[in-house]
Structure formats: structure tokens, C-alpha cells
Amino acid sequence: MRQQKKFSPERGGRNGRPSSPNRAPNRPDLVRLYGRHPVTAALANPERRLVRLYATREALAEVETPAKLDVRVMDSQELKRLVPEGAPTQGLVLETHPLEGPALFDILQNIAPEDRRPILVLDQVTDPHNIGAILRSAAAFDACAVVTQDRHAPPETGALAKSASGCLELVPWVRVVNLARALDEIAEAGFWRIGMDGRAERSLSDVLGTCRPCLVLGAEGAGLRPNVVEHCDELAKLPISGRVESLNVSNAAAIALYAAAARG
């Protein structure tokens, strides 16, 4: 069993930061969020760099907007032309810069040693609806962060934010360049890396114990890549019926997060 090490800023470069930051570059383009929950949550997030709000008069009367925000009043048909076909606006469309994701180092440095909340790592989960649903579950079960590899995860979009139902603003979403290196940093911070695999011998409830869990999930079907498995401390499975081959990754993540939270 791997011996857990104390997270040490001194191992990094100047100012205690890693000499080679494992952080994906920011995206300068704008996104359009739509729907009541995503838009109102974004308006209330001080980390958001807002650009413009498009709204019907009825919807605008029910939201609080920053004093200097550019607001354009439109009818519902005009709003529909700003979003993908069939997307439900509920009278609100917000143009904004994408959130600037935090650095993994900063997240780990600010987690107290006694904090047993999980970190969730996603390996090649590319569907924006799954990512959004996972962010919602991560917020519901108080996860420290969700970590993805930048080139194998979707960008921030209106569809993803709608699936997250406002929780995109609540859970730190960390994008990294190298997922294996990120898992090593997480281990150094004292987390036990549990790879979710239906072929594992032990169930998640047996593996969790009193550890600080880092739950690692792969895409539905493909599962975890071999290199990611090599950077896990242990594999675990969910006790699902043999009549079902696997669960959707967002469902599996919700169950795993609940199991981590239910330890008391």
C-alpha cells in the first residue's frame, strides 16, 4: 500500500508553486449561457466576467443584475435565435467569458488535512451533458473539485451549464494538461486514488474506509485508460446487478460521491 506523503509546497518552484504548472490555458472566447438557473447563478458569481444579458421583460423583472451590466430587452423569439435550436432560454441568455479554472496546486494547498471530502477525476469524459450532471452531483455531495484533462473534456458551453443547473458556478473545475501528473500531485497531497472499475474485486464501500478519497472515473464503455489505472492506488466497483453491464458515468459518479459522503 502506498505510504501517503504530506503535501509540500517546498517541492515546487518559486512562491511554492510547481516549476511546471500542470494547467490548461485559458480560453478568451465568449460563451452564451441560457436558462434561469445557469444565468442567475452566473450573475451572482463574483468570479464571472460578464458581457451582456439578453432577456424578456418578464424574466428580467425576476433577476438581480449588476448595475453596470449591458442589458438588452428582447422578445422570446429573438432570444431563440441566440442559442442552439431547441435550447430552452426561459427568457434569459447571458453572454460571458468562460470561468477561469483554478490551478490544481491552489486547490490542494487550501484543503485542510482533516477534510475528507472527495476530489473527482474524470478520464476522457467528453459529453457536455455528463460533465454538467457530474458538476451538479459534485455540488450536491460537497466535492472539493472536479478534475479533467483539457484535451479530453468539453469546453464550457450553454448546454453544459444547463445540465449543471447553476452548479458550474459552485464547484471548482480544474483543467490539467497531464492527468497522470495531476493524479501524482493529488496523491502527494494525501488523497487515496480510487479508480472505478466494474472488474475490481472490492466494492467502493469496502475501499473507502477513512481515507481522503480521490474518485477516478472513465468514460462509459471505454473505462479508465491503462496509464490512468497505473496512477491509482486501488480499484473499486459499485455493487450493481449482473443484469446491467454498466452505468452512465454521471450516474456512477453520483453514487460514488454519495458513498463517500455517507461515511459520516
C-alpha positions in Angstrom: 0.0 0.0 0.0 1.3 3.4 -0.9 2.5 5.5 2.0 0.8 8.8 2.0 3.0 11.9 1.9 2.4 15.3 3.3 1.8 17.9 0.6 4.8 20.1 0.5 4.9 23.5 -1.3 8.6 23.5 -1.0 8.8 20.8 -3.6 7.6 23.4 -6.2 9.2 26.4 -7.8 9.3 30.0 -6.5 6.4 31.0 -4.3 5.7 27.4 -3.5 4.2 26.8 -7.0 5.1 23.9 -9.2 8.0 24.7 -11.5 6.0 23.3 -14.5 2.3 24.2 -13.9 0.0 21.4 -15.0 -2.7 23.8 -16.0 -4.6 24.2 -19.3 -4.5 27.6 -21.0 -7.5 30.0 -20.6 -9.9 30.4 -23.5 -10.5 34.1 -24.5 -13.8 33.4 -26.4 -17.2 34.2 -25.1 -20.0 31.7 -24.2 -23.7 32.1 -24.0 -25.4 30.7 -21.0 -29.2 30.2 -21.1 -32.0 29.2 -18.7 -33.0 30.5 -15.3 -30.6 28.5 -13.0 -27.4 28.8 -15.1 -27.9 32.6 -15.7 -28.9 33.6 -12.2 -26.0 31.6 -10.7 -23.6 33.2 -13.1 -24.9 36.7 -12.4 -24.4 36.0 -8.7 -20.8 34.7 -9.2 -18.2 37.5 -8.5 -15.6 35.5 -10.4 -17.6 35.8 -13.7 -16.6 38.4 -16.3 -20.0 39.3 -17.6 -20.5 40.9 -21.0 -24.2 41.3 -21.8 -27.6 40.0 -20.7 -30.4 39.4 -23.2 -33.8 39.0 -21.5 -37.5 39.3 -21.9 -39.2 41.9 -19.7 -40.9 39.3 -17.7 -37.7 37.3 -16.9 -35.7 40.5 -16.3 -38.1 41.5 -13.6 -37.3 38.4 -11.6 -33.5 38.6 -11.6 -30.9 40.8 -9.9 -28.4 42.3 -12.3 -25.1 44.1 -11.6 -25.5 47.9 -12.1 -23.1 48.3 -15.0 -24.1 45.2 -16.9 -25.3 45.8 -20.5 -28.9 44.5 -20.7 -30.8 44.1 -23.9 -34.6 43.5 -23.7 -35.9 41.1 -26.4 -39.0 39.0 -27.1 -38.8 35.2 -26.7 -38.5 34.6 -30.5 -35.4 36.9 -30.7 -33.8 35.1 -27.8 -34.2 31.8 -29.5 -32.1 33.0 -32.4 -29.1 33.5 -29.9 -29.0 29.8 -28.8 -28.9 26.4 -30.4 -32.2 25.2 -31.9 -34.5 23.8 -29.2 -32.4 25.2 -26.3 -34.8 26.4 -23.5 -33.9 30.0 -22.7 -36.7 30.7 -20.1 -36.3 34.3 -21.1 -32.6 34.7 -20.2 -29.4 34.5 -22.3 -26.1 35.7 -20.8 -23.0 36.4 -22.8 -19.9 36.0 -20.6 -16.3 35.0 -20.6 -15.7 31.3 -19.6 -14.8 30.8 -16.0 -11.0 30.9 -15.3 -10.4 27.4 -13.9 -8.3 27.2 -10.8 -4.8 25.6 -10.7 -4.8 22.2 -9.1 -1.9 23.3 -6.8 -4.1 26.1 -5.4 -7.0 23.7 -4.7 -4.8 21.1 -3.0 -3.0 23.7 -0.9 -6.3 25.0 0.5 -7.8 21.7 1.6 -7.3 21.1 5.3 -5.6 17.9 6.3 -8.7 16.7 8.2 -11.0 17.4 5.2 -12.3 14.1 3.9 -14.4 15.5 1.1 -13.6 13.8 -2.3 -11.9 15.0 -5.4 -13.4 13.7 -8.6 -11.1 13.0 -11.6 -12.7 12.2 -15.0 -10.7 10.4 -17.7 -11.9 11.2 -21.2 -15.5 12.0 -20.3 -16.3 14.2 -23.3 -20.1 14.6 -23.3 -21.1 18.1 -22.0 -24.4 16.8 -20.5 -22.4 14.2 -18.5 -20.0 16.8 -17.3 -22.8 19.1 -16.3 -24.7 16.4 -14.5 -21.5 15.4 -12.6 -20.8 19.0 -11.6 -24.3 19.1 -10.2 -23.7 15.9 -8.2 -20.3 17.2 -7.1 -22.0 20.3 -5.6 -24.8 18.2 -4.0 -22.3 16.0 -2.2 -19.8 18.8 -1.5 -16.8 17.6 -3.5 -13.6 19.6 -3.3 -13.2 19.8 -7.1 -13.7 18.1 -10.4 -10.5 17.5 -12.5 -10.4 16.8 -16.2 -7.7 16.6 -18.9 -8.2 19.6 -21.1 -7.9 18.0 -24.5 -10.3 15.1 -23.5 -13.1 17.2 -22.0 -15.7 19.5 -23.5 -15.3 23.3 -23.2 -17.7 25.4 -21.2 -20.9 25.8 -23.2 -24.5 26.7 -22.6 -25.6 23.1 -22.9 -23.1 22.0 -20.2 -24.1 24.9 -17.9 -27.8 24.0 -18.4 -27.1 20.4 -17.4 -25.2 21.6 -14.3 -28.3 23.7 -13.3 -26.2 26.5 -11.8 -23.6 24.3 -10.2 -20.9 25.2 -12.8 -20.5 28.3 -10.6 -20.2 26.3 -7.3 -17.7 23.5 -7.9 -14.0 24.2 -8.9 -13.5 22.7 -12.3 -9.8 22.1 -12.7 -8.4 21.5 -16.3 -5.0 20.0 -16.5 -2.6 19.2 -19.3 -1.4 15.8 -18.0 -3.9 13.7 -16.0 -1.3 11.2 -14.7 0.8 14.0 -13.3 -2.3 15.5 -11.7 -3.0 12.2 -10.0 0.5 12.2 -8.6 0.0 15.7 -7.2 -3.3 14.6 -5.7 -1.6 11.6 -4.1 1.2 13.8 -2.7 -1.5 15.9 -1.0 -2.6 12.9 1.0 -5.5 11.6 -1.2 -6.1 7.9 -1.8 -6.7 7.5 -5.6 -9.6 5.0 -6.2 -10.2 4.0 -9.8 -13.7 2.9 -10.5 -13.7 -0.3 -12.5 -16.5 -2.9 -12.7 -14.0 -5.7 -12.8 -12.4 -4.8 -9.5 -12.5 -7.3 -6.6 -13.6 -4.9 -3.8 -16.6 -2.6 -3.6 -16.2 1.1 -3.1 -17.7 1.0 0.4 -15.0 -1.5 1.4 -12.2 0.6 -0.1 -13.2 4.0 1.2 -12.6 3.4 4.9 -11.5 6.7 6.5 -9.3 7.8 3.6 -9.3 11.1 1.8 -10.7 9.8 -1.5 -9.9 10.8 -5.0 -12.5 9.1 -7.1 -11.3 8.4 -10.7 -13.9 7.6 -13.4 -13.6 6.8 -17.0 -15.9 7.3 -20.0 -18.8 4.8 -20.3 -17.7 1.8 -22.3 -14.0 2.6 -22.6 -13.4 3.0 -18.9 -10.1 4.1 -17.4 -7.1 4.1 -19.7 -4.2 1.8 -18.6 -1.9 4.7 -17.8 -4.5 6.2 -15.5 -5.1 2.9 -13.8 -1.3 2.8 -13.1 -1.7 6.1 -11.2 -4.5 4.8 -9.0 -3.8 3.3 -5.6 -6.7 0.9 -5.7 -9.6 -0.2 -7.9 -13.1 -0.5 -6.7 -16.5 -1.3 -8.1 -20.1 -0.3 -7.5 -22.3 -3.3 -6.4 -24.7 -3.2 -9.4 -26.8 -6.1 -10.6 -25.2 -8.5 -13.2 -28.2 -7.8 -15.4 -26.7 -4.4 -16.2 -23.3 -4.2 -17.8 -22.5 -0.6 -16.6 -24.0 2.7 -15.6 -23.8 6.1 -17.3 -20.8 7.9 -15.9 -22.8 10.7 -14.4 -24.9 8.1 -12.5 -21.8 6.2 -11.4 -20.3 9.5 -10.2 -23.4 10.4 -8.2 -23.4 7.1 -6.5 -19.7 7.2 -5.7 -19.9 10.7 -4.3 -22.9 9.6 -2.2 -20.9 6.7 -0.8 -18.0 9.0 0.1 -20.4 11.5 1.8 -22.3 8.8 3.6 -19.3 7.6 5.7 -20.3 10.1 8.3 
